[in-house]
Amino acid sequence: MQFGSPIPVLRMFDVDKAREFYLGFLGFSVDFEARFHPDAPLYMGLSRGECKLHLSEHHGDSSPGIAIRVPVSDIDAFHAELMAKNYKYNRPGIDIMPWGAREVRVTDPFGSNIHFYVAT
C-alpha cells in the first residue's frame, strides 16, 4: 500500500482576495475551478511546483486559523521574490526556528497560516 501527498483545503471568503494573495503574491497557478451552479461557492485547486493546495468557499470544508508547512528548496530566493512584489498586506521575514529550520511565515487574508521552510 502506498500513500500520496496530502492536499490541504483552506477556507476562503472572497475569491478576488484569494487570487490576489495566492496567485499574485505567492505565485501559485490555478489548476481547476469548480462550482455546482453559477451562484454556488467556488472550490479551486492551486499549485506551485509540487505543492498543491485547494481553496474552498464551502461552509465546513475547512476552518480559518489552520497552519500548514510547505518545504522550499531555496528560502532566500523565495523570500526575495515575495519582498520584490511589495505586497502591502504581508511583508514576511525569515525566521530561524529553535530546531534550525529557516521559515517564511505568511497568513492568508482568511486567517490560514502557511509556513514555507527549509531545514538546515
C-alpha positions as CSV (number, residue, x, y, z in Angstrom):
1,M,0.0,0.0,0.0
2,Q,1.2,3.5,-0.9
3,F,0.0,6.9,0.3
4,G,0.2,10.0,-1.7
5,S,0.9,13.6,-0.5
6,P,-1.9,15.3,1.3
7,I,-3.6,18.3,-0.3
8,P,-4.7,20.8,2.3
9,V,-8.0,22.5,1.9
10,L,-8.0,26.1,3.0
11,R,-11.1,28.2,3.6
12,M,-11.6,31.4,1.6
13,F,-14.3,34.0,1.9
14,D,-13.5,36.3,-1.1
15,V,-12.4,35.0,-4.4
16,D,-10.7,38.2,-5.5
17,K,-8.7,38.5,-2.3
18,A,-7.7,34.8,-2.6
19,R,-6.5,35.3,-6.2
20,E,-4.5,38.4,-5.2
21,F,-2.8,36.6,-2.4
22,Y,-2.3,33.1,-3.7
23,L,-1.7,33.9,-7.4
24,G,-0.3,37.4,-7.3
25,F,1.7,37.3,-4.1
26,L,2.7,33.7,-3.6
27,G,2.9,32.8,-7.3
28,F,0.6,29.8,-7.4
29,S,-1.3,28.8,-10.6
30,V,-4.9,27.7,-10.9
31,D,-5.3,24.1,-11.8
32,F,-9.1,24.0,-11.8
33,E,-12.2,25.8,-10.6
34,A,-15.5,24.1,-9.7
35,R,-19.0,25.3,-8.9
36,F,-22.2,23.2,-8.7
37,H,-24.0,26.1,-10.4
38,P,-23.2,29.7,-11.3
39,D,-24.2,31.0,-7.8
40,A,-22.6,28.2,-5.8
41,P,-19.4,28.6,-3.7
42,L,-16.1,28.2,-5.5
43,Y,-13.8,25.2,-5.0
44,M,-10.4,25.9,-6.6
45,G,-7.2,23.9,-7.0
46,L,-3.8,25.6,-7.0
47,S,-0.3,24.5,-7.5
48,R,3.3,25.8,-7.5
49,G,5.8,23.2,-8.4
50,E,5.0,20.0,-6.4
51,C,2.9,22.0,-3.8
52,K,-0.8,21.6,-4.3
53,L,-3.5,23.5,-2.3
54,H,-7.3,23.6,-2.5
55,L,-9.3,26.7,-1.6
56,S,-12.9,26.5,-0.8
57,E,-15.8,28.9,-0.2
58,H,-17.9,25.9,1.0
59,H,-19.0,26.1,4.7
60,G,-17.5,23.2,6.6
61,D,-14.6,22.4,4.2
62,S,-12.0,24.0,6.5
63,S,-11.5,26.4,9.3
64,P,-9.6,29.7,9.3
65,G,-6.6,29.7,11.5
66,I,-5.1,26.3,10.4
67,A,-1.4,26.0,9.8
68,I,0.4,24.1,7.1
69,R,4.1,23.7,6.4
70,V,5.5,23.8,2.8
71,P,9.1,22.8,2.1
72,V,11.0,25.1,-0.2
73,S,14.4,24.3,-1.7
74,D,15.7,28.0,-1.6
75,I,14.1,30.0,1.1
76,D,16.3,33.0,0.4
77,A,15.2,33.2,-3.2
78,F,11.5,32.7,-2.3
79,H,11.8,35.4,0.4
80,A,13.4,37.8,-2.1
81,E,10.7,37.1,-4.7
82,L,8.0,37.9,-2.1
83,M,9.6,41.1,-1.0
84,A,10.1,42.3,-4.6
85,K,6.3,42.2,-5.1
86,N,5.8,44.8,-2.4
87,Y,2.5,43.3,-1.3
88,K,1.1,45.8,1.2
89,Y,-0.7,43.3,3.3
90,N,2.2,40.9,4.1
91,R,5.9,41.6,4.4
92,P,7.3,38.4,6.0
93,G,10.8,38.0,7.3
94,I,12.9,34.8,7.5
95,D,12.6,33.3,11.0
96,I,15.1,30.8,12.4
97,M,13.4,28.2,14.5
98,P,15.0,26.7,17.6
99,W,15.5,23.4,15.7
100,G,17.4,25.1,13.0
101,A,14.8,25.4,10.2
102,R,14.5,28.7,8.4
103,E,10.9,29.8,7.7
104,V,9.0,32.4,5.8
105,R,5.6,32.6,7.5
106,V,2.6,34.2,5.9
107,T,-1.1,34.5,6.9
108,D,-3.6,34.5,4.1
109,P,-6.5,37.0,4.1
110,F,-8.8,34.5,5.8
111,G,-6.5,33.6,8.7
112,S,-4.8,30.4,7.5
113,N,-1.1,30.3,8.3
114,I,1.4,29.0,5.7
115,H,5.0,28.2,6.9
116,F,7.4,27.9,3.9
117,Y,10.6,26.3,5.3
118,V,14.0,24.8,4.5
119,A,15.6,22.5,7.1
120,T,19.3,23.0,7.8
